[in-house]
Amino acid sequence: MHRVKQLDEDAGWHYDQRTGKLTKSAESADSKQKYSWSVASLGGPDRVNALRLFFRTLSEQKHVALAVITRGNIGCVQLVLQNCGLLEYFKGGVFGNIGDVYGESVFDKSCRDDDSLSSLEGDEDHGSWSVTSDWLLTRITLHGS
């Protein structure tokens, strides 16, 4: 999560619709629009706005419980969604990995004492694959498959 926070603070990211890649815009590349890493990673502000409208429609008008299931870290997903103003639509939660399941880098170790993002880290209930399976089975049973 701290790496995402750092990338967002650097700003100057560009999403290339043609290649689908993120690039760090050079200071001299004024013709490219520059965004936070979070916005660029979701395809830029137009796509983020389209996602917001879609998620709002699903959650508020269709009463769909939106959730994310990822093999990545819960905190990173929640941070990107929060930074793009989309987290509020995921009332079903974000399920994935918590802690240092992928190991701990030198950068990770340097951020150990920074708890500014701890509210987004996730918990055991959302970090357990058996709980995630139970959550899915409950939704399928309640709402049909």
Backbone hydrogen bonds, N-H to C=O, Kabsch-Sander energy under -0.5 kcal/mol:
donor,donor_aa,acceptor,acceptor_aa,energy
5,K,1,M,-2.6
6,Q,2,H,-2.4
7,L,3,R,-2.8
8,D,4,V,-2.6
9,E,5,K,-2.1
10,D,6,Q,-1.7
11,A,7,L,-1.1
13,W,35,Y,-2.9
14,H,23,T,-2.5
16,D,14,H,-0.6
16,D,21,K,-2.8
17,Q,15,Y,-0.8
20,G,16,D,-3.0
21,K,16,D,-0.7
23,T,14,H,-2.5
25,S,12,G,-3.0
25,S,23,T,-0.7
29,A,26,A,-1.7
30,D,28,S,-2.0
32,K,29,A,-1.1
35,Y,13,W,-3.2
40,A,36,S,-2.6
41,S,37,W,-2.9
42,L,38,S,-0.9
42,L,39,V,-0.7
43,G,40,A,-1.7
44,G,39,V,-2.5
48,V,44,G,-2.3
49,N,45,P,-2.5
50,A,46,D,-2.0
51,L,47,R,-2.8
52,R,48,V,-2.5
53,L,49,N,-2.2
54,F,50,A,-2.4
55,F,51,L,-3.3
56,R,52,R,-2.7
57,T,53,L,-2.4
58,L,54,F,-2.5
59,S,55,F,-2.9
60,E,56,R,-2.9
61,Q,56,R,-0.8
61,Q,57,T,-1.3
62,K,57,T,-1.8
64,V,58,L,-2.7
66,L,64,V,-1.0
66,L,89,Y,-0.6
68,V,93,G,-1.9
70,T,95,F,-2.8
74,I,97,N,-2.6
75,G,121,E,-0.6
77,V,73,N,-1.7
78,Q,74,I,-2.8
79,L,75,G,-2.4
80,V,76,C,-2.3
81,L,77,V,-2.5
82,Q,78,Q,-2.6
83,N,79,L,-2.9
84,C,80,V,-1.4
85,G,82,Q,-1.6
86,L,81,L,-3.4
87,L,81,L,-0.9
89,Y,86,L,-1.6
90,F,87,L,-2.0
91,K,89,Y,-1.1
92,G,66,L,-2.2
93,G,66,L,-0.6
93,G,90,F,-1.3
95,F,68,V,-3.4
96,G,126,H,-2.1
97,N,72,G,-2.8
101,V,98,I,-0.6
103,G,100,D,-2.5
109,K,105,S,-2.3
110,S,106,V,-1.7
111,C,107,F,-0.7
111,C,108,D,-1.2
112,R,109,K,-1.0
114,D,111,C,-2.0
115,D,113,D,-0.9
118,S,115,D,-1.4
120,L,117,L,-2.2
121,E,118,S,-1.1
126,H,123,D,-0.6
127,G,123,D,-1.3
128,S,124,E,-0.6
129,W,127,G,-0.5
132,T,128,S,-2.2
133,S,129,W,-2.2
134,D,130,S,-2.2
135,W,131,V,-2.6
136,L,132,T,-2.4
137,L,133,S,-2.7
138,T,134,D,-2.4
139,R,135,W,-2.0
140,I,136,L,-2.6
141,T,137,L,-2.5
142,L,138,T,-2.6
143,H,139,R,-2.5
144,G,140,I,-1.4
